[in-house]
Amino acid sequence: VDGFEIKAGESVLEIKKYHHKEKPFYHFAMNIPTNLFASAKAWAKSKVELTREEDDDEVYFSFLDAQSFYFLDPSGNIVEFISRYSVSPKSGAESFSAQSVLCISEINITTDEVRTLGNRLISNGVPVRNGETIREDGLNFMGEHEAGSFLLLGPRKRRWIFSDKESETFPLSLVINQHLEISLDGEGCMELKKVE
């Protein structure tokens, strides 16, 4: 098998086989209903071991009004389930299931050309969250806060929270809002094109 797809609410994550000496890994987040955080955490704990930051297996981000927990999938990807209280809806369900995932809401773009790629994203309609300036040495949330989905643009060698992994550049291809296709090669070079 050279790949497979995972439907995650409104999103589709396609995993393809990568032939390279290094084993690629990514960080991606999935939005979950705000009223099912505890249930989602219990569901995940029944299947995988949650990762920890210091002694905590969850975190509240005041700047996002969001709560998250993390785990590693079998391929070593850093997976985050996040309830964004100001934008994610509640669910009518009483407990969490895989069908409760709303969408993929974050994925990393790691490059040595953070400012250049950030400016290209901005010129193609993907702003830095809340009008912030691009930081070359940190993580930049690219996207509209109200949409609850972001590209996480940052440099190599930045440690991902809730893991001991440092960010690296691996090939990535994604389509945003069905109108912008972004491709990143294994060296951190990005290609952008409008989807008609």
N, C-alpha and C positions, 0 to 999 in steps of 0.2 A: 504494500500500500504506500503510495507516494504522498498521501494526505487525507484529510477528512475535515468536515465542517461541524461546528457546534452552533446551534441556534440559541441565542441568548436574548430572549424577549424580542425587541425590535431589531436586534443586531445579529449578524452572522460572523463568526470567527472561523476562518479557514486556516488550518495548520498544514503546512507542506513540509516534506522531507527536505533537509538541508544537508548538502554534502560538503562538509568542511572539517578541518581538524578540530575546531573548537565546537563545543556543544552550546548552541544558542539558548538564551533565556530572555524572557520579556517580563515586564510588569504590566498587568492590565487589571482594571477594576470593573466591577459590575454593580450597577445601581440596583438596590433592592427596596421594597416597600418600607416606609418609615415605621409602620406598626409591627413589622415582622423581624426586626433586628435580632432580638433574643431567640426567636424561633429559628432564624437562619443560622445563628451561631451554634445552636444545639444540633441542628441538622448537619452542619459542616463538621462539627466535632465527632459526630457518629461515623464519619467517613475518612477524615484526615486529622493530622495533628496541627493545631493552630500554632503559628509562629508567635514569638514573644519579643517585646521590646522592654528590656529590663525585666520586671516581673509581671507586666501586663500583657494580656492577649487581645486587647481591644484599645482603641484610642478615640477620643473626641477631638475634632478639629474645630475650634471656635471660629476661625476665619472662614470656614465653609459651612458652619452649622451642620456638621456631618459626623457620623460615627462609623468606624470601620473595624474589621478584623481581617487577618491575613493568613494564608497558608501557601504551601508549595504544591503545585500539581505534579503528577508523575514525571513530567519532563523537566522539572526544576523551575518553571515559571512562577513568578511571585503574583499570586492571585489575591485581590482585595474585594471584599463585599462591603459596600458602603450604602448607608442610609443618609440621603441628603435631605434634611428636614425642611429646608426652605423650597425645594423643587420636586422631590420625589413624592408620588402619591401614596396614599394608604391602599391597602389591599382589602378586599372583602373576605379573603380567606382567613381561617383561624390559625393555620400553621403554614410554615414555609415548605416549598417543594422546588425542584429545579425549574418548574414552569413559573415560579414567582419572580424570577430575574426579569428586570425591566429592560435593560440594555447594557451594552459595553459602554462604560463612561470614561475610561482613561486607558491610554496605552502610551508607552514611552517611545520617544524619538531621541536617541542618544547620538551625539555628534561632537566633533571638535570645532565645528563651525556654528555654534549656538546663535550668535548675533546675526550672521548672514542668513541662516535658515529661518530664524524668527522673523526677520524683516520680510523674507519672501512669503512666509505664511500670512503676515499682516497685510501685505499688498494683495494677497489673494482672499481676503475677507475673513481670516482667522486671527482675531485680536488676542493680545495678552489680557488675561482676566483682569477686570476692573480697571483697565487702562494703565496698568503698571508698566514699567520699563523692563526691557529684556536684561536679565542678569546672566552673564556668561559663566559664572561659577556656581550657579544654583539651579533649582528646578523652576521652570516657567510653565504656568498653567495657561495653555493657549486655547481660547474658546470663550463663549459667552456663559457667564455664571447662571443665567436663567435657564439655559439649555441643560445644565447639569452634566455636560460631557466635555472632556478636555484632552488635548494632546499634551503630554508631559515632555517638554523640550529641555534637555539638559546635557551637561558634558559627561565624558567618560570618567570613571573612577570615583563617582559619587555613590556613597553607600545607600542602598535602598533600606528604608526603615522596616522593621520587623523581619530583617534578614541579615546575613553576613555577606551578601553579594554586593559587588560594586557594579555600577552601570557600565555596559559595554555596547558597542555598535554591532548590530546584526541586521541582515536584510529584513525589510518590512514593506508591505504594500497595503494601503487602506484607501477606502473611499469615504469621504465625509459628506453627509447629507445628500448623497447621490449626485453631487455636482463637482467635487474636487478629488482627484486621484493623487495620492502621495506615494512615491516609491523611494525607499532608502536602501542603498546598497550596503555591503558589509564594511565599507570604509567610511560611512557617514555622509556620503554625497546624496542629495535629495533631488528628485525630479517631481515637478508639479505639473498637472495638466487638468484642464476643465473637462468634465464629462458632459457630453451633449445629450 
